[in-house]
Amino acid sequence: MLWILGAIVLIALWIMLKYNSFVILRNRIENAWAQIDVELKRRYDLIPNLIDAVKGYMKYEKEVLESVTNARTAAMQAKTPAASGPAEDKLTQAVHNIFAMMENYPDLKANENVLKLQEELTTTENKIAFSRQFYNDIVMRFNQSIQTFPSSLIANIFGFKAKEYFEVDQQQVKDAPKVDLSI
């Protein structure tokens, strides 16, 4: 009888530990997404400043500036990782197009304000990439944890569901223009 009681206590303890590990991973995912969101908002704030700084120089490139504005709006409206991935890819492509167009305007390339905005935007892009990688790593750990046996039994009982990755369109990454920002 003591063995049975001990086994029940061990099983209950294991269930509790598994449940807690799922909660911890889920909270890390939510925190990682919040960090991405912070960097995306920073990016959204920088883009209008960059557009305003280059408008006067790039009078004939109206469609490029409009495409950035439209891509920014679409990205800001995306709420889930699955929706954000493609929208952010389009925004990244549009920003790269502005950087590429700037190569045709020597005065613009020498403008201190534009250079500062480019640097801030590039730094933010790097932070977004790092945050995206961290988020996807946590999602992978969580998804593996809830999908492997016997943990999957506990995950199913308590309703833990797989999380979405924040994915990048690999073709757009390959097609991104090479931009030389040196003066």
Stockholm file with secondary structure:
# STOCKHOLM 1.0

chainA/1-183         MLWILGAIVLIALWIMLKYNSFVILRNRIENAWAQIDVELKRRYDLIPNLIDAVKGYMKYEKEVLESVTNARTAAMQAKTPAASGPAEDKLTQAVHNIFAMMENYPDLKANENVLKLQEELTTTENKIAFSRQFYNDIVMRFNQSIQTFPSSLIANIFGFKAKEYFEVDQQQVKDAPKVDLSI
#=GR chainA/1-183 SS CHHHHHHHHHHHHHHHHHHHHHHHHHHHHHHHHHHHHHHHHHHHHHHHHHHHHHHTTCTTCHHHHHHHHHHHHHHHHCCSHHHHHHHHHHHHHHHHHHHHHHTTCHHHHHCHHHHHHHHHHHHHHHHHHHHHHHHHHHHHHHHHHHHSTTHHHHHHHHTCCCCCCCCCCHHHHHHCCCCCCCC
#=GC SS_cons         CHHHHHHHHHHHHHHHHHHHHHHHHHHHHHHHHHHHHHHHHHHHHHHHHHHHHHHTTCTTCHHHHHHHHHHHHHHHHCCSHHHHHHHHHHHHHHHHHHHHHHTTCHHHHHCHHHHHHHHHHHHHHHHHHHHHHHHHHHHHHHHHHHHSTTHHHHHHHHTCCCCCCCCCCHHHHHHCCCCCCCC
//
